[in-house]
Amino acid sequence: FPSHDSTAGKPLTILIMKKRIYISGPMSDMPELNRHKIEEMASHLRSPGFLPVIPHDNGLPITSTYNAHMVRDIEILLSCDGVVLLQGWNKSRGALIEAFVADQMQIPLFYEGKTYEQDMIDWDRSTQK
């Protein structure tokens, strides 16, 4: 039978969405709110094809209150597919809150260290099936 499909004979384009990864770690009382370390992690995440989400870019003025930043950051975190926790996260009140929220919402957590990159790549592959 002849095809009446308007896509017949055209190449099929498959869109693979990059997973959004929120970067959580110590910021308060750090030089430049630890932006250098967070940007460094963002660069590592881009390499295997993830889309890093940086809390510094939450759209609020830096002069906004801590609570306002935390509320906005959690809103952003909840739109992400995973969270990577930078070393020292467990000494940061904000990162502890973010890790708790992600865990409770069943958003995968990855811990900066020896195997986090491979763990994330394996997770990404397993969720694309």
N, C-alpha and C positions, 0 to 999 in steps of 0.2 A: 504494500500500500504506500502511496506517496505520503510523505510527512507534511503535516500542516503546522508543525512546530516552527515558530519564527526563529529559533536558534539553530535549526538544522544546518549543518555545514559550517557553522561558526565555531571558533575555538572557545572552549569552556574556560572561564576564568574562575579560579577558586580563591576566595579571600580568606587568608588565615590571619586571625586577629592576634596581635602581639599581646602577651599577658602583661598586665599592669602590676608592677611590683613596688610597693610602698617601702621606703627606706626609713627605718626607725633607729634612733640611737641618741646618745647624750647630746644635748644642745646647750641647755642653760649653763652659764658660767664657763663656757668654752669660747676660745677666740673665734670671732666671727660666727658664733653659734654653730661651730663645727662644720661649716659649709664646705671647706676643702675636703674633709673626709667623706662627706655625703656625696659630693660631686665625683670624687674618686670612685666610690661604689657605683654611682650611676653609670660611669664610663664602663666599668666591668660588666654591668648588667646589659648594656646596649650591645656588647660584643656578641653574645650568643642569641640576640634578637629579642630581648625583653624590653619593655617600655618602663623606665624608672619613673617613679613618682616621688618628688622631693618636697618635704614639708615646708621648706623655705618659700616655695612657690605657691602658697595657699591663697594668695590674693589679698591677704590682710596687710595693713601697714605694720611695720616692725614695732610701732609704738602701741599696738593693740595689747590688751591684757593677756596674761598667760592663759587664763581660762578661755578667752575668745579664740586664741590660737589652738588650744587643745580641742575645743568643740569642732572647729573647722577641720583640723587635721584628722579627727576621727571620722567626720563625714567623708573626707577624701579617702581615708583608709578603707572604709566600707565599700567603696566603689572599685577596689583593687582585687586582683586575683591571688596575691600572695604578699607576704611581708618579709623583708630581710632585716634582721636585727644586728646592728653593728656591735663590735666589741665594746663593752662597758654599758650596754643597754640595761643590765640588771642593777645599775647604780643610778639610773635616771628615772625620776618619778614619771615623766611623760612617756618614756619608752615602756616602762612597766605597765602603764595604763593601756597603751596601744597594743602591747603584746597580749594583755588580758582580753581586750575587746576582740582582737583577731581570733584568739583561741576560742572564745565563747561563740563567735560567729562562724567558726569552722573555716577560717581563712588560713591556708597553710603558712607556717612560720619556718624561716630558714635562718640559721645562725652563722654569722661570719666566722670563718675558720677554714680548716683544711679542705673539707668536702662540700661546702655549701654550694659551690658552682655546679659540681656534678650532680648533687642532689636536686638542684633546681632544673637542670637540663633533663634529668630522668623524669621528674614530675611533669614538666612541660610535655614531653613526649607521651607519657602515659595518659595525659588528659586530652590529647588530640585524637585519640582513637575513636 
